[in-house]
Amino acid sequence: MIIIMKPKSSDEEILKIKAIIEAKGLEINISKGDTCCIIGAIGDTSIIDSKKIQVLKGVDRVVKVQEPFKKANRLFKPIDTIVNINGSEIGGKHLGVIAGPCSIESEEQIVEIAKRVKNAGANFLRGGAFKPRTSPYSFQGLGLEGLKLLKTAKLETGLPIVTELMSTDYLDIFVEEVDVIQIGTRNMQNFDLLKQIGKTNKPILLKRGLSATIEEWLMSAEYIMAGGNENVILCERGIRTFETATRNTLDLQAIPVIKKLSHLPIIIDPSHAGGHAYLVEPMAKASVIAGSDGVMVEVHNDPENALSDGPQSLTLDQFDGLMNKVIAVAKVEGKLI
């Protein structure tokens, strides 16, 4: 249930409604804008008589929310969420560019890539320390050693770091060392993990599950937000379809759909979506035009010898070219990098 207050409603009127809702044992979310205030009631709202709320002083109208996600719902918060990470922002007018290798392989590798992507215009560094792979025989990442190397690259460049958390076993270390915690496609519905990261205040990059609907994806975001952490960034990384020419199918339509349904920022990962480096630039540009709040791109200094995902990784020179194009498109769309 959403209660939309009249313009210039008083704090006393808002607090009265807050008290009524909380007395029913429901959670409340208050979102104040420049012209009005929206009060969201979360829980079993059937116990509240909306007609009695409607006649209270200061109330403009009462709206029933049909979707199961509440905190992530744009009706609860009409203003776009902007996530601030060490001074860099994703959301609103800010376009985030996250770049780096699929896997951290050595200090020399990650530092070289970090310096080059920063010079090209990226504002975040990605790198996998723990790698969930389809095959148990594939490279699984350097683990904690990789995390140390990623931090070294951060110290060298100042770029905030983004890396994937697979287990609560390392949550405390990630909270201490990582700027943005990534939840990968395989863990999108790992609800125990989502509950735990919801108790932190770290920005969370939540990738869409391989076969997840948009509602299921937003419900996973809801798990995180219900724990108190509202710094959630959604990431569309391709969904499984019947098509075999590409690894996955990038769902560009998800961008305007998410923008309609939710206030959360959404970025695109064209590298994992297509599985081929030649698809990255056109999909990245298309995503910015479609309204994406950022792109996440895999970049390697030697893709042919990469330990993972070489075919979809851009070379350092290719990334330079991509950034020139993305910056130009972002400017047309009124986005800042």
PyMOL commands that set and color helices and strands:
alter all, ss='L'
color gray80, all
select helices_A, chain A and resi 11-23+45-47+50-54+107-120+144-157+168-177+185-187+191-197+214-226+254-261+270-274+277-289+303-305+310-312+316-332
alter helices_A, ss='H'
color red, helices_A
select strands_A, chain A and resi 2-5+27-32+37-42+59-63+83-85+88-90+96-100+124-126+161-164+180-183+204-207+232-236+266-268+294-298
alter strands_A, ss='S'
color yellow, strands_A
deselect
rebuild
show_as cartoon
